[in-house]
Amino acid sequence: MSKTIIPDGTTELTCIGCPKGCLVSVTIENGEIKEITGNSCQIGYNYASAEVTNPRRTLTSSIKVNGGVLAMVSVKTASDIPKGLLLDAMKVIKAAVVTAPVSIGDVLIENILDTGVDVVATSNVPVR
């Protein structure tokens, strides 16, 4: 099993894998997961395990657009990235500028921070 990033003891998490929102407890001893309880399904187990070993998030933001009817386009990472990279990813996104037109699904930043994850447009911005 992966090394945990949470200290020894018991950590409680609210699972976000489905609408039930189970309160899941993860017990860690000597840096290893010893027990996961409170989950009502495998999704909760997987969520809790990942959250204490390698938390990941989908990042949403916006990028400046030149020559468009809007000054910014909404964007998101195509999948989740390590939580520890969110601030650095925001710096890359903040520095980015694209030129209109932009369409939903356009890859605006490839492989952000060498994560293998692209940043894609989530709205359209036609030319001004």
N, CA, C and O atoms as CSV, one atom per row, in Angstrom:
chain,resi,resn,atom,element,x,y,z
A,1,MET,N,N,0.848,-1.182,0.000
A,1,MET,CA,C,0.000,0.000,0.000
A,1,MET,C,C,0.890,1.241,0.000
A,1,MET,O,O,2.016,1.191,0.495
A,2,SER,N,N,0.410,2.329,-0.537
A,2,SER,CA,C,1.157,3.580,-0.590
A,2,SER,C,C,1.392,4.143,0.798
A,2,SER,O,O,0.629,3.878,1.727
A,3,LYS,N,N,2.447,4.918,0.928
A,3,LYS,CA,C,2.748,5.591,2.189
A,3,LYS,C,C,1.739,6.701,2.426
A,3,LYS,O,O,1.404,7.443,1.503
A,4,THR,N,N,1.258,6.819,3.639
A,4,THR,CA,C,0.267,7.844,3.936
A,4,THR,C,C,0.919,9.201,4.159
A,4,THR,O,O,2.100,9.296,4.492
A,5,ILE,N,N,0.129,10.239,3.968
A,5,ILE,CA,C,0.596,11.596,4.235
A,5,ILE,C,C,-0.057,12.149,5.497
A,5,ILE,O,O,0.267,13.254,5.934
A,6,ILE,N,N,-0.970,11.389,6.076
A,6,ILE,CA,C,-1.663,11.760,7.305
A,6,ILE,C,C,-0.910,11.098,8.466
A,6,ILE,O,O,-0.489,9.948,8.342
A,7,PRO,N,N,-0.735,11.803,9.593
A,7,PRO,CA,C,-0.007,11.197,10.720
A,7,PRO,C,C,-0.773,10.035,11.354
A,7,PRO,O,O,-1.970,9.859,11.129
A,8,ASP,N,N,-0.052,9.252,12.150
A,8,ASP,CA,C,-0.679,8.132,12.850
A,8,ASP,C,C,-1.873,8.601,13.674
A,8,ASP,O,O,-1.901,9.723,14.180
A,9,GLY,N,N,-2.851,7.718,13.795
A,9,GLY,CA,C,-4.071,8.017,14.528
A,9,GLY,C,C,-5.262,7.731,13.643
A,9,GLY,O,O,-5.143,7.054,12.621
A,10,THR,N,N,-6.412,8.249,14.039
A,10,THR,CA,C,-7.633,8.048,13.267
A,10,THR,C,C,-8.084,9.377,12.683
A,10,THR,O,O,-8.170,10.382,13.388
A,11,THR,N,N,-8.367,9.368,11.402
A,11,THR,CA,C,-8.842,10.543,10.680
A,11,THR,C,C,-10.235,10.251,10.162
A,11,THR,O,O,-10.496,9.176,9.623
A,12,GLU,N,N,-11.125,11.211,10.326
A,12,GLU,CA,C,-12.480,11.051,9.800
A,12,GLU,C,C,-12.647,11.902,8.549
A,12,GLU,O,O,-12.237,13.062,8.513
A,13,LEU,N,N,-13.249,11.315,7.534
A,13,LEU,CA,C,-13.477,11.982,6.254
A,13,LEU,C,C,-14.934,11.799,5.856
A,13,LEU,O,O,-15.529,10.760,6.138
A,14,THR,N,N,-15.498,12.781,5.215
A,14,THR,CA,C,-16.818,12.624,4.621
A,14,THR,C,C,-16.600,12.232,3.170
A,14,THR,O,O,-16.017,12.990,2.394
A,15,CYS,N,N,-17.067,11.057,2.809
A,15,CYS,CA,C,-16.874,10.557,1.449
A,15,CYS,C,C,-17.663,11.415,0.464
A,15,CYS,O,O,-18.815,11.767,0.719
A,16,ILE,N,N,-17.039,11.743,-0.654
A,16,ILE,CA,C,-17.695,12.519,-1.706
A,16,ILE,C,C,-17.925,11.680,-2.966
A,16,ILE,O,O,-18.220,12.217,-4.034
A,17,GLY,N,N,-17.786,10.357,-2.828
A,17,GLY,CA,C,-17.919,9.467,-3.968
A,17,GLY,C,C,-19.337,9.286,-4.470
A,17,GLY,O,O,-19.549,8.979,-5.643
A,18,CYS,N,N,-20.305,9.473,-3.594
A,18,CYS,CA,C,-21.708,9.357,-3.991
A,18,CYS,C,C,-22.543,10.252,-3.077
A,18,CYS,O,O,-22.000,10.830,-2.135
A,19,PRO,N,N,-23.833,10.380,-3.325
A,19,PRO,CA,C,-24.669,11.284,-2.528
A,19,PRO,C,C,-24.853,10.889,-1.059
A,19,PRO,O,O,-25.304,11.717,-0.268
A,20,LYS,N,N,-24.522,9.659,-0.671
A,20,LYS,CA,C,-24.715,9.241,0.717
A,20,LYS,C,C,-23.870,10.056,1.695
A,20,LYS,O,O,-24.329,10.349,2.798
A,21,GLY,N,N,-22.661,10.424,1.319
A,21,GLY,CA,C,-21.784,11.208,2.201
A,21,GLY,C,C,-21.413,10.473,3.474
A,21,GLY,O,O,-21.503,11.046,4.561
A,22,CYS,N,N,-21.001,9.226,3.368
A,22,CYS,CA,C,-20.642,8.430,4.540
A,22,CYS,C,C,-19.496,9.078,5.323
A,22,CYS,O,O,-18.590,9.669,4.736
A,23,LEU,N,N,-19.546,8.960,6.647
A,23,LEU,CA,C,-18.455,9.395,7.504
A,23,LEU,C,C,-17.512,8.196,7.626
A,23,LEU,O,O,-17.837,7.197,8.269
A,24,VAL,N,N,-16.356,8.312,7.006
A,24,VAL,CA,C,-15.404,7.211,6.935
A,24,VAL,C,C,-14.237,7.501,7.873
A,24,VAL,O,O,-13.695,8.606,7.877
A,25,SER,N,N,-13.857,6.510,8.664
A,25,SER,CA,C,-12.719,6.630,9.574
A,25,SER,C,C,-11.552,5.820,9.016
A,25,SER,O,O,-11.710,4.675,8.593
A,26,VAL,N,N,-10.380,6.447,9.028
A,26,VAL,CA,C,-9.165,5.778,8.563
A,26,VAL,C,C,-8.190,5.751,9.736
A,26,VAL,O,O,-7.822,6.794,10.276
A,27,THR,N,N,-7.778,4.547,10.122
A,27,THR,CA,C,-6.811,4.397,11.199
A,27,THR,C,C,-5.449,4.099,10.593
A,27,THR,O,O,-5.291,3.206,9.761
A,28,ILE,N,N,-4.472,4.880,11.041
A,28,ILE,CA,C,-3.113,4.757,10.510
A,28,ILE,C,C,-2.173,4.426,11.663
A,28,ILE,O,O,-2.206,5.068,12.713
A,29,GLU,N,N,-1.342,3.425,11.454
A,29,GLU,CA,C,-0.311,3.040,12.416
A,29,GLU,C,C,1.004,2.871,11.679
A,29,GLU,O,O,1.067,2.207,10.645
A,30,ASN,N,N,2.050,3.474,12.214
A,30,ASN,CA,C,3.383,3.395,11.609
A,30,ASN,C,C,3.370,3.793,10.138
A,30,ASN,O,O,4.069,3.206,9.314
A,31,GLY,N,N,2.562,4.801,9.827
A,31,GLY,CA,C,2.517,5.323,8.467
A,31,GLY,C,C,1.759,4.463,7.475
A,31,GLY,O,O,1.788,4.745,6.277
A,32,GLU,N,N,1.086,3.429,7.937
A,32,GLU,CA,C,0.339,2.519,7.058
A,32,GLU,C,C,-1.133,2.522,7.446
A,32,GLU,O,O,-1.476,2.641,8.622
A,33,ILE,N,N,-1.998,2.388,6.446
A,33,ILE,CA,C,-3.430,2.258,6.722
A,33,ILE,C,C,-3.675,0.899,7.356
A,33,ILE,O,O,-3.336,-0.136,6.781
A,34,LYS,N,N,-4.272,0.909,8.556
A,34,LYS,CA,C,-4.583,-0.340,9.252
A,34,LYS,C,C,-6.052,-0.700,9.121
A,34,LYS,O,O,-6.407,-1.878,9.086
A,35,GLU,N,N,-6.919,0.328,9.046
A,35,GLU,CA,C,-8.349,0.040,9.001
A,35,GLU,C,C,-9.100,1.209,8.378
A,35,GLU,O,O,-8.773,2.374,8.609
A,36,ILE,N,N,-10.104,0.877,7.590
A,36,ILE,CA,C,-11.026,1.867,7.034
A,36,ILE,C,C,-12.423,1.370,7.360
A,36,ILE,O,O,-12.805,0.261,6.983
A,37,THR,N,N,-13.198,2.219,8.079
A,37,THR,CA,C,-14.550,1.830,8.478
A,37,THR,C,C,-15.522,2.975,8.193
A,37,THR,O,O,-15.120,4.122,8.000
A,38,GLY,N,N,-16.796,2.635,8.173
A,38,GLY,CA,C,-17.844,3.635,7.997
A,38,GLY,C,C,-18.324,3.775,6.568
A,38,GLY,O,O,-19.373,4.370,6.318
A,39,ASN,N,N,-17.573,3.239,5.635
A,39,ASN,CA,C,-17.986,3.297,4.234
A,39,ASN,C,C,-19.062,2.252,3.986
A,39,ASN,O,O,-19.001,1.140,4.511
A,40,SER,N,N,-20.056,2.628,3.172
A,40,SER,CA,C,-21.116,1.667,2.868
A,40,SER,C,C,-20.892,0.965,1.531
A,40,SER,O,O,-21.669,0.095,1.137
A,41,CYS,N,N,-19.814,1.357,0.836
A,41,CYS,CA,C,-19.523,0.719,-0.452
A,41,CYS,C,C,-18.023,0.825,-0.760
A,41,CYS,O,O,-17.268,1.467,-0.030
A,42,GLN,N,N,-17.623,0.197,-1.829
A,42,GLN,CA,C,-16.212,0.199,-2.233
A,42,GLN,C,C,-15.743,1.595,-2.637
A,42,GLN,O,O,-14.567,1.921,-2.478
A,43,ILE,N,N,-16.652,2.422,-3.157
A,43,ILE,CA,C,-16.294,3.792,-3.541
A,43,ILE,C,C,-15.765,4.546,-2.326
A,43,ILE,O,O,-14.764,5.255,-2.425
A,44,GLY,N,N,-16.428,4.398,-1.185
A,44,GLY,CA,C,-15.996,5.060,0.042
A,44,GLY,C,C,-14.649,4.568,0.515
A,44,GLY,O,O,-13.815,5.353,0.966
A,45,TYR,N,N,-14.436,3.270,0.415
A,45,TYR,CA,C,-13.142,2.692,0.792
A,45,TYR,C,C,-12.038,3.261,-0.091
A,45,TYR,O,O,-10.999,3.694,0.405
A,46,ASN,N,N,-12.268,3.258,-1.398
A,46,ASN,CA,C,-11.261,3.756,-2.342
A,46,ASN,C,C,-10.995,5.244,-2.139
A,46,ASN,O,O,-9.847,5.685,-2.195
A,47,TYR,N,N,-12.061,6.022,-1.902
A,47,TYR,CA,C,-11.911,7.451,-1.680
A,47,TYR,C,C,-11.044,7.709,-0.448
A,47,TYR,O,O,-10.091,8.486,-0.509
A,48,ALA,N,N,-11.372,7.064,0.659
A,48,ALA,CA,C,-10.634,7.298,1.905
A,48,ALA,C,C,-9.174,6.889,1.767
A,48,ALA,O,O,-8.282,7.599,2.232
A,49,SER,N,N,-8.933,5.771,1.143
A,49,SER,CA,C,-7.561,5.305,0.952
A,49,SER,C,C,-6.761,6.301,0.121
A,49,SER,O,O,-5.631,6.643,0.471
A,50,ALA,N,N,-7.341,6.758,-0.966
A,50,ALA,CA,C,-6.645,7.720,-1.836
A,50,ALA,C,C,-6.456,9.064,-1.144
A,50,ALA,O,O,-5.426,9.714,-1.323
A,51,GLU,N,N,-7.431,9.480,-0.365
A,51,GLU,CA,C,-7.368,10.793,0.280
A,51,GLU,C,C,-6.235,10.878,1.305
A,51,GLU,O,O,-5.674,11.956,1.504
A,52,VAL,N,N,-5.891,9.783,1.948
A,52,VAL,CA,C,-4.795,9.816,2.913
A,52,VAL,C,C,-3.448,9.454,2.303
A,52,VAL,O,O,-2.412,9.698,2.923
A,53,THR,N,N,-3.436,8.881,1.108
A,53,THR,CA,C,-2.157,8.522,0.486
A,53,THR,C,C,-1.754,9.453,-0.647
A,53,THR,O,O,-0.573,9.763,-0.800
A,54,ASN,N,N,-2.722,9.904,-1.445
A,54,ASN,CA,C,-2.411,10.734,-2.609
A,54,ASN,C,C,-3.640,11.562,-2.986
A,54,ASN,O,O,-4.294,11.279,-3.990
A,55,PRO,N,N,-3.961,12.594,-2.179
A,55,PRO,CA,C,-5.159,13.380,-2.487
A,55,PRO,C,C,-5.024,14.108,-3.818
A,55,PRO,O,O,-3.969,14.655,-4.139
A,56,ARG,N,N,-6.102,14.103,-4.581
A,56,ARG,CA,C,-6.113,14.710,-5.911
A,56,ARG,C,C,-7.369,15.556,-6.062
A,56,ARG,O,O,-8.388,15.289,-5.425
A,57,ARG,N,N,-7.291,16.574,-6.905
A,57,ARG,CA,C,-8.422,17.460,-7.129
A,57,ARG,C,C,-8.484,17.867,-8.596
A,57,ARG,O,O,-7.463,17.927,-9.282
A,58,THR,N,N,-9.707,18.147,-9.068
A,58,THR,CA,C,-9.901,18.793,-10.353
A,58,THR,C,C,-9.822,20.290,-10.097
A,58,THR,O,O,-10.425,20.792,-9.149
A,59,LEU,N,N,-9.086,21.002,-10.931
A,59,LEU,CA,C,-8.883,22.437,-10.767
A,59,LEU,C,C,-9.704,23.197,-11.792
A,59,LEU,O,O,-9.653,22.889,-12.983
A,60,THR,N,N,-10.459,24.184,-11.338
A,60,THR,CA,C,-11.213,25.056,-12.239
A,60,THR,C,C,-10.699,26.482,-12.089
A,60,THR,O,O,-10.339,26.911,-10.993
A,61,SER,N,N,-10.669,27.207,-13.194
A,61,SER,CA,C,-10.160,28.576,-13.170
A,61,SER,C,C,-10.595,29.273,-14.456
A,61,SER,O,O,-11.594,28.895,-15.067
A,62,SER,N,N,-9.840,30.291,-14.862
A,62,SER,CA,C,-10.082,30.978,-16.135
A,62,SER,C,C,-8.760,31.464,-16.699
A,62,SER,O,O,-7.792,31.678,-15.970
A,63,ILE,N,N,-8.741,31.632,-18.008
A,63,ILE,CA,C,-7.551,32.073,-18.740
A,63,ILE,C,C,-7.918,33.294,-19.566
A,63,ILE,O,O,-9.013,33.379,-20.124
A,64,LYS,N,N,-6.982,34.244,-19.637
A,64,LYS,CA,C,-7.182,35.466,-20.415
A,64,LYS,C,C,-7.292,35.132,-21.905
A,64,LYS,O,O,-6.581,34.268,-22.417
A,65,VAL,N,N,-8.214,35.846,-22.598
A,65,VAL,CA,C,-8.436,35.652,-24.030
A,65,VAL,C,C,-8.193,36.975,-24.755
A,65,VAL,O,O,-8.773,38.000,-24.396
A,66,ASN,N,N,-7.342,36.949,-25.765
A,66,ASN,CA,C,-7.142,38.113,-26.636
A,66,ASN,C,C,-8.081,38.016,-27.833
A,66,ASN,O,O,-8.223,36.949,-28.431
A,67,GLY,N,N,-8.723,39.133,-28.182
A,67,GLY,CA,C,-9.540,39.206,-29.385
A,67,GLY,C,C,-10.887,38.531,-29.303
A,67,GLY,O,O,-11.513,38.270,-30.331
A,68,GLY,N,N,-11.346,38.245,-28.102
A,68,GLY,CA,C,-12.626,37.570,-27.952
A,68,GLY,C,C,-13.721,38.502,-27.466
A,68,GLY,O,O,-13.450,39.614,-27.012
A,69,VAL,N,N,-14.966,38.036,-27.566
A,69,VAL,CA,C,-16.087,38.822,-27.054
A,69,VAL,C,C,-16.075,38.849,-25.526
A,69,VAL,O,O,-16.725,39.696,-24.913
A,70,LEU,N,N,-15.348,37.937,-24.923
A,70,LEU,CA,C,-15.134,37.911,-23.477
A,70,LEU,C,C,-13.638,38.012,-23.210
A,70,LEU,O,O,-12.822,37.567,-24.017
A,71,ALA,N,N,-13.287,38.595,-22.077
A,71,ALA,CA,C,-11.878,38.764,-21.726
A,71,ALA,C,C,-11.255,37.498,-21.152
A,71,ALA,O,O,-10.032,37.357,-21.134
A,72,MET,N,N,-12.101,36.569,-20.679
A,72,MET,CA,C,-11.623,35.345,-20.044
A,72,MET,C,C,-12.447,34.160,-20.534
A,72,MET,O,O,-13.592,34.308,-20.960
A,73,VAL,N,N,-11.835,32.982,-20.461
A,73,VAL,CA,C,-12.545,31.744,-20.756
A,73,VAL,C,C,-12.418,30.831,-19.535
A,73,VAL,O,O,-11.341,30.720,-18.949
A,74,SER,N,N,-13.504,30.186,-19.161
A,74,SER,CA,C,-13.456,29.240,-18.047
A,74,SER,C,C,-12.739,27.971,-18.495
A,74,SER,O,O,-12.875,27.526,-19.635
A,75,VAL,N,N,-11.969,27.399,-17.563
A,75,VAL,CA,C,-11.179,26.195,-17.859
A,75,VAL,C,C,-11.230,25.244,-16.671
A,75,VAL,O,O,-11.614,25.619,-15.563
A,76,LYS,N,N,-10.830,23.997,-16.936
A,76,LYS,CA,C,-10.658,23.015,-15.869
A,76,LYS,C,C,-9.618,22.000,-16.305
A,76,LYS,O,O,-9.334,21.847,-17.493
A,77,THR,N,N,-9.055,21.308,-15.322
A,77,THR,CA,C,-8.167,20.208,-15.669
A,77,THR,C,C,-9.032,19.062,-16.195
A,77,THR,O,O,-10.130,18.824,-15.691
A,78,ALA,N,N,-8.540,18.364,-17.197
A,78,ALA,CA,C,-9.314,17.297,-17.822
A,78,ALA,C,C,-9.566,16.140,-16.849
A,78,ALA,O,O,-10.528,15.389,-17.012
A,79,SER,N,N,-8.717,15.999,-15.855
A,79,SER,CA,C,-8.921,15.042,-14.766
A,79,SER,C,C,-8.215,15.618,-13.541
A,79,SER,O,O,-7.674,16.723,-13.587
A,80,ASP,N,N,-8.226,14.875,-12.469
A,80,ASP,CA,C,-7.647,15.423,-11.243
A,80,ASP,C,C,-6.120,15.403,-11.273
A,80,ASP,O,O,-5.501,14.604,-11.976
A,81,ILE,N,N,-5.534,16.310,-10.485
A,81,ILE,CA,C,-4.084,16.411,-10.344
A,81,ILE,C,C,-3.759,16.340,-8.851
A,81,ILE,O,O,-4.641,16.563,-8.022
A,82,PRO,N,N,-2.515,16.035,-8.498
A,82,PRO,CA,C,-2.163,15.989,-7.077
A,82,PRO,C,C,-2.490,17.310,-6.377
A,82,PRO,O,O,-2.179,18.388,-6.882
A,83,LYS,N,N,-3.117,17.205,-5.216
A,83,LYS,CA,C,-3.535,18.379,-4.457
A,83,LYS,C,C,-2.356,19.309,-4.170
A,83,LYS,O,O,-2.523,20.528,-4.159
A,84,GLY,N,N,-1.186,18.755,-3.941
A,84,GLY,CA,C,-0.001,19.551,-3.650
A,84,GLY,C,C,0.471,20.418,-4.799
A,84,GLY,O,O,1.297,21.308,-4.598
A,85,LEU,N,N,-0.035,20.177,-6.003
A,85,LEU,CA,C,0.369,20.963,-7.182
A,85,LEU,C,C,-0.628,22.066,-7.531
A,85,LEU,O,O,-0.406,22.806,-8.489
A,86,LEU,N,N,-1.710,22.191,-6.786
A,86,LEU,CA,C,-2.759,23.152,-7.152
A,86,LEU,C,C,-2.243,24.587,-7.254
A,86,LEU,O,O,-2.546,25.276,-8.227
A,87,LEU,N,N,-1.480,25.045,-6.280
A,87,LEU,CA,C,-0.995,26.435,-6.325
A,87,LEU,C,C,-0.055,26.671,-7.494
A,87,LEU,O,O,-0.137,27.707,-8.154
A,88,ASP,N,N,0.832,25.727,-7.756
A,88,ASP,CA,C,1.738,25.872,-8.903
A,88,ASP,C,C,0.966,25.833,-10.220
A,88,ASP,O,O,1.289,26.566,-11.154
A,89,ALA,N,N,-0.046,24.983,-10.290
A,89,ALA,CA,C,-0.879,24.920,-11.497
A,89,ALA,C,C,-1.608,26.237,-11.711
A,89,ALA,O,O,-1.745,26.695,-12.845
A,90,MET,N,N,-2.078,26.848,-10.627
A,90,MET,CA,C,-2.755,28.149,-10.748
A,90,MET,C,C,-1.807,29.218,-11.287
A,90,MET,O,O,-2.234,30.094,-12.040
A,91,LYS,N,N,-0.543,29.161,-10.919
A,91,LYS,CA,C,0.436,30.123,-11.441
A,91,LYS,C,C,0.601,29.956,-12.949
A,91,LYS,O,O,0.693,30.943,-13.678
A,92,VAL,N,N,0.639,28.716,-13.412
A,92,VAL,CA,C,0.757,28.450,-14.856
A,92,VAL,C,C,-0.486,28.958,-15.578
A,92,VAL,O,O,-0.384,29.599,-16.624
A,93,ILE,N,N,-1.648,28.672,-15.023
A,93,ILE,CA,C,-2.912,29.101,-15.641
A,93,ILE,C,C,-3.009,30.622,-15.655
A,93,ILE,O,O,-3.432,31.202,-16.655
A,94,LYS,N,N,-2.627,31.268,-14.572
A,94,LYS,CA,C,-2.691,32.734,-14.493
A,94,LYS,C,C,-1.805,33.395,-15.542
A,94,LYS,O,O,-2.151,34.458,-16.057
A,95,ALA,N,N,-0.678,32.789,-15.863
A,95,ALA,CA,C,0.260,33.358,-16.842
A,95,ALA,C,C,-0.162,33.095,-18.287
A,95,ALA,O,O,0.373,33.717,-19.205
A,96,ALA,N,N,-1.102,32.193,-18.499
A,96,ALA,CA,C,-1.500,31.801,-19.856
A,96,ALA,C,C,-2.400,32.846,-20.498
A,96,ALA,O,O,-3.207,33.492,-19.828
A,97,VAL,N,N,-2.246,33.001,-21.816
A,97,VAL,CA,C,-3.107,33.861,-22.633
A,97,VAL,C,C,-3.387,33.099,-23.912
A,97,VAL,O,O,-2.471,32.534,-24.510
A,98,VAL,N,N,-4.650,33.076,-24.342
A,98,VAL,CA,C,-5.027,32.418,-25.590
A,98,VAL,C,C,-5.689,33.441,-26.506
A,98,VAL,O,O,-6.080,34.523,-26.069
A,99,THR,N,N,-5.807,33.087,-27.768
A,99,THR,CA,C,-6.430,33.958,-28.758
A,99,THR,C,C,-7.748,33.343,-29.220
A,99,THR,O,O,-7.830,32.146,-29.494
A,100,ALA,N,N,-8.775,34.187,-29.299
A,100,ALA,CA,C,-10.089,33.741,-29.766
A,100,ALA,C,C,-10.005,33.345,-31.231
A,100,ALA,O,O,-9.162,33.875,-31.956
A,101,PRO,N,N,-10.841,32.440,-31.684
A,101,PRO,CA,C,-11.940,31.811,-30.969
A,101,PRO,C,C,-11.466,30.651,-30.090
A,101,PRO,O,O,-10.456,30.005,-30.369
A,102,VAL,N,N,-12.220,30.412,-29.030
A,102,VAL,CA,C,-11.986,29.279,-28.138
A,102,VAL,C,C,-13.287,28.496,-28.070
A,102,VAL,O,O,-14.363,29.079,-27.933
A,103,SER,N,N,-13.189,27.170,-28.166
A,103,SER,CA,C,-14.376,26.303,-28.109
A,103,SER,C,C,-14.287,25.361,-26.922
A,103,SER,O,O,-13.198,24.991,-26.483
A,104,ILE,N,N,-15.438,24.983,-26.414
A,104,ILE,CA,C,-15.487,24.011,-25.323
A,104,ILE,C,C,-14.685,22.780,-25.715
A,104,ILE,O,O,-14.846,22.239,-26.809
A,105,GLY,N,N,-13.827,22.350,-24.815
A,105,GLY,CA,C,-13.023,21.157,-25.050
A,105,GLY,C,C,-11.659,21.433,-25.638
A,105,GLY,O,O,-10.811,20.541,-25.659
A,106,ASP,N,N,-11.417,22.664,-26.125
A,106,ASP,CA,C,-10.085,22.986,-26.637
A,106,ASP,C,C,-9.042,22.796,-25.543
A,106,ASP,O,O,-9.243,23.227,-24.408
A,107,VAL,N,N,-7.933,22.154,-25.880
A,107,VAL,CA,C,-6.821,22.024,-24.945
A,107,VAL,C,C,-6.049,23.332,-24.982
A,107,VAL,O,O,-5.473,23.691,-26.009
A,108,LEU,N,N,-6.037,24.045,-23.860
A,108,LEU,CA,C,-5.376,25.343,-23.796
A,108,LEU,C,C,-3.992,25.258,-23.168
A,108,LEU,O,O,-3.121,26.074,-23.466
A,109,ILE,N,N,-3.787,24.271,-22.298
A,109,ILE,CA,C,-2.469,23.993,-21.726
A,109,ILE,C,C,-2.308,22.478,-21.725
A,109,ILE,O,O,-3.097,21.761,-21.110
A,110,GLU,N,N,-1.287,22.001,-22.413
A,110,GLU,CA,C,-1.032,20.561,-22.457
A,110,GLU,C,C,-0.170,20.138,-21.279
A,110,GLU,O,O,0.778,20.832,-20.912
A,111,ASN,N,N,-0.504,18.996,-20.687
A,111,ASN,CA,C,0.340,18.336,-19.702
A,111,ASN,C,C,0.827,19.291,-18.606
A,111,ASN,O,O,2.030,19.420,-18.378
A,112,ILE,N,N,-0.098,19.945,-17.942
A,112,ILE,CA,C,0.276,20.945,-16.934
A,112,ILE,C,C,1.170,20.321,-15.863
A,112,ILE,O,O,0.834,19.296,-15.270
A,113,LEU,N,N,2.299,20.952,-15.634
A,113,LEU,CA,C,3.279,20.545,-14.622
A,113,LEU,C,C,3.687,19.083,-14.755
A,113,LEU,O,O,3.947,18.412,-13.756
A,114,ASP,N,N,3.742,18.594,-15.983
A,114,ASP,CA,C,4.142,17.206,-16.255
A,114,ASP,C,C,3.281,16.175,-15.526
A,114,ASP,O,O,3.766,15.112,-15.139
A,115,THR,N,N,2.005,16.498,-15.344
A,115,THR,CA,C,1.081,15.579,-14.672
A,115,THR,C,C,0.422,14.622,-15.661
A,115,THR,O,O,-0.191,13.633,-15.258
A,116,GLY,N,N,0.548,14.917,-16.963
A,116,GLY,CA,C,-0.165,14.139,-17.961
A,116,GLY,C,C,-1.590,14.610,-18.149
A,116,GLY,O,O,-2.359,13.990,-18.884
A,117,VAL,N,N,-1.951,15.708,-17.487
A,117,VAL,CA,C,-3.318,16.231,-17.520
A,117,VAL,C,C,-3.336,17.564,-18.267
A,117,VAL,O,O,-2.511,18.440,-18.011
A,118,ASP,N,N,-4.277,17.705,-19.185
A,118,ASP,CA,C,-4.431,18.944,-19.946
A,118,ASP,C,C,-5.419,19.875,-19.250
A,118,ASP,O,O,-6.264,19.439,-18.469
A,119,VAL,N,N,-5.292,21.165,-19.552
A,119,VAL,CA,C,-6.273,22.159,-19.119
A,119,VAL,C,C,-7.128,22.473,-20.335
A,119,VAL,O,O,-6.608,22.847,-21.386
A,120,VAL,N,N,-8.446,22.321,-20.193
A,120,VAL,CA,C,-9.362,22.467,-21.321
A,120,VAL,C,C,-10.375,23.577,-21.074
A,120,VAL,O,O,-10.722,23.885,-19.933
A,121,ALA,N,N,-10.840,24.170,-22.170
A,121,ALA,CA,C,-11.864,25.206,-22.106
A,121,ALA,C,C,-13.210,24.582,-21.745
A,121,ALA,O,O,-13.547,23.490,-22.202
A,122,THR,N,N,-13.968,25.294,-20.920
A,122,THR,CA,C,-15.304,24.812,-20.541
A,122,THR,C,C,-16.402,25.745,-21.038
A,122,THR,O,O,-17.565,25.602,-20.661
A,123,SER,N,N,-16.027,26.701,-21.884
A,123,SER,CA,C,-17.008,27.590,-22.505
A,123,SER,C,C,-16.470,28.052,-23.855
A,123,SER,O,O,-15.295,27.869,-24.171
A,124,ASN,N,N,-17.341,28.641,-24.626
A,124,ASN,CA,C,-16.962,29.174,-25.934
A,124,ASN,C,C,-16.695,30.677,-25.830
A,124,ASN,O,O,-17.396,31.396,-25.118
A,125,VAL,N,N,-15.678,31.134,-26.549
A,125,VAL,CA,C,-15.422,32.574,-26.668
A,125,VAL,C,C,-15.201,32.878,-28.145
A,125,VAL,O,O,-14.119,32.623,-28.675
A,126,PRO,N,N,-16.222,33.423,-28.818
A,126,PRO,CA,C,-16.076,33.779,-30.220
A,126,PRO,C,C,-15.162,35.005,-30.399
A,126,PRO,O,O,-14.874,35.736,-29.452
A,127,VAL,N,N,-14.729,35.193,-31.621
A,127,VAL,CA,C,-13.920,36.364,-31.982
A,127,VAL,C,C,-14.780,37.616,-31.834
A,127,VAL,O,O,-15.975,37.597,-32.131
A,128,ARG,N,N,-14.175,38.685,-31.382
A,128,ARG,CA,C,-14.870,39.964,-31.213
A,128,ARG,C,C,-15.216,40.549,-32.557
A,128,ARG,O,O,-15.806,41.627,-32.628
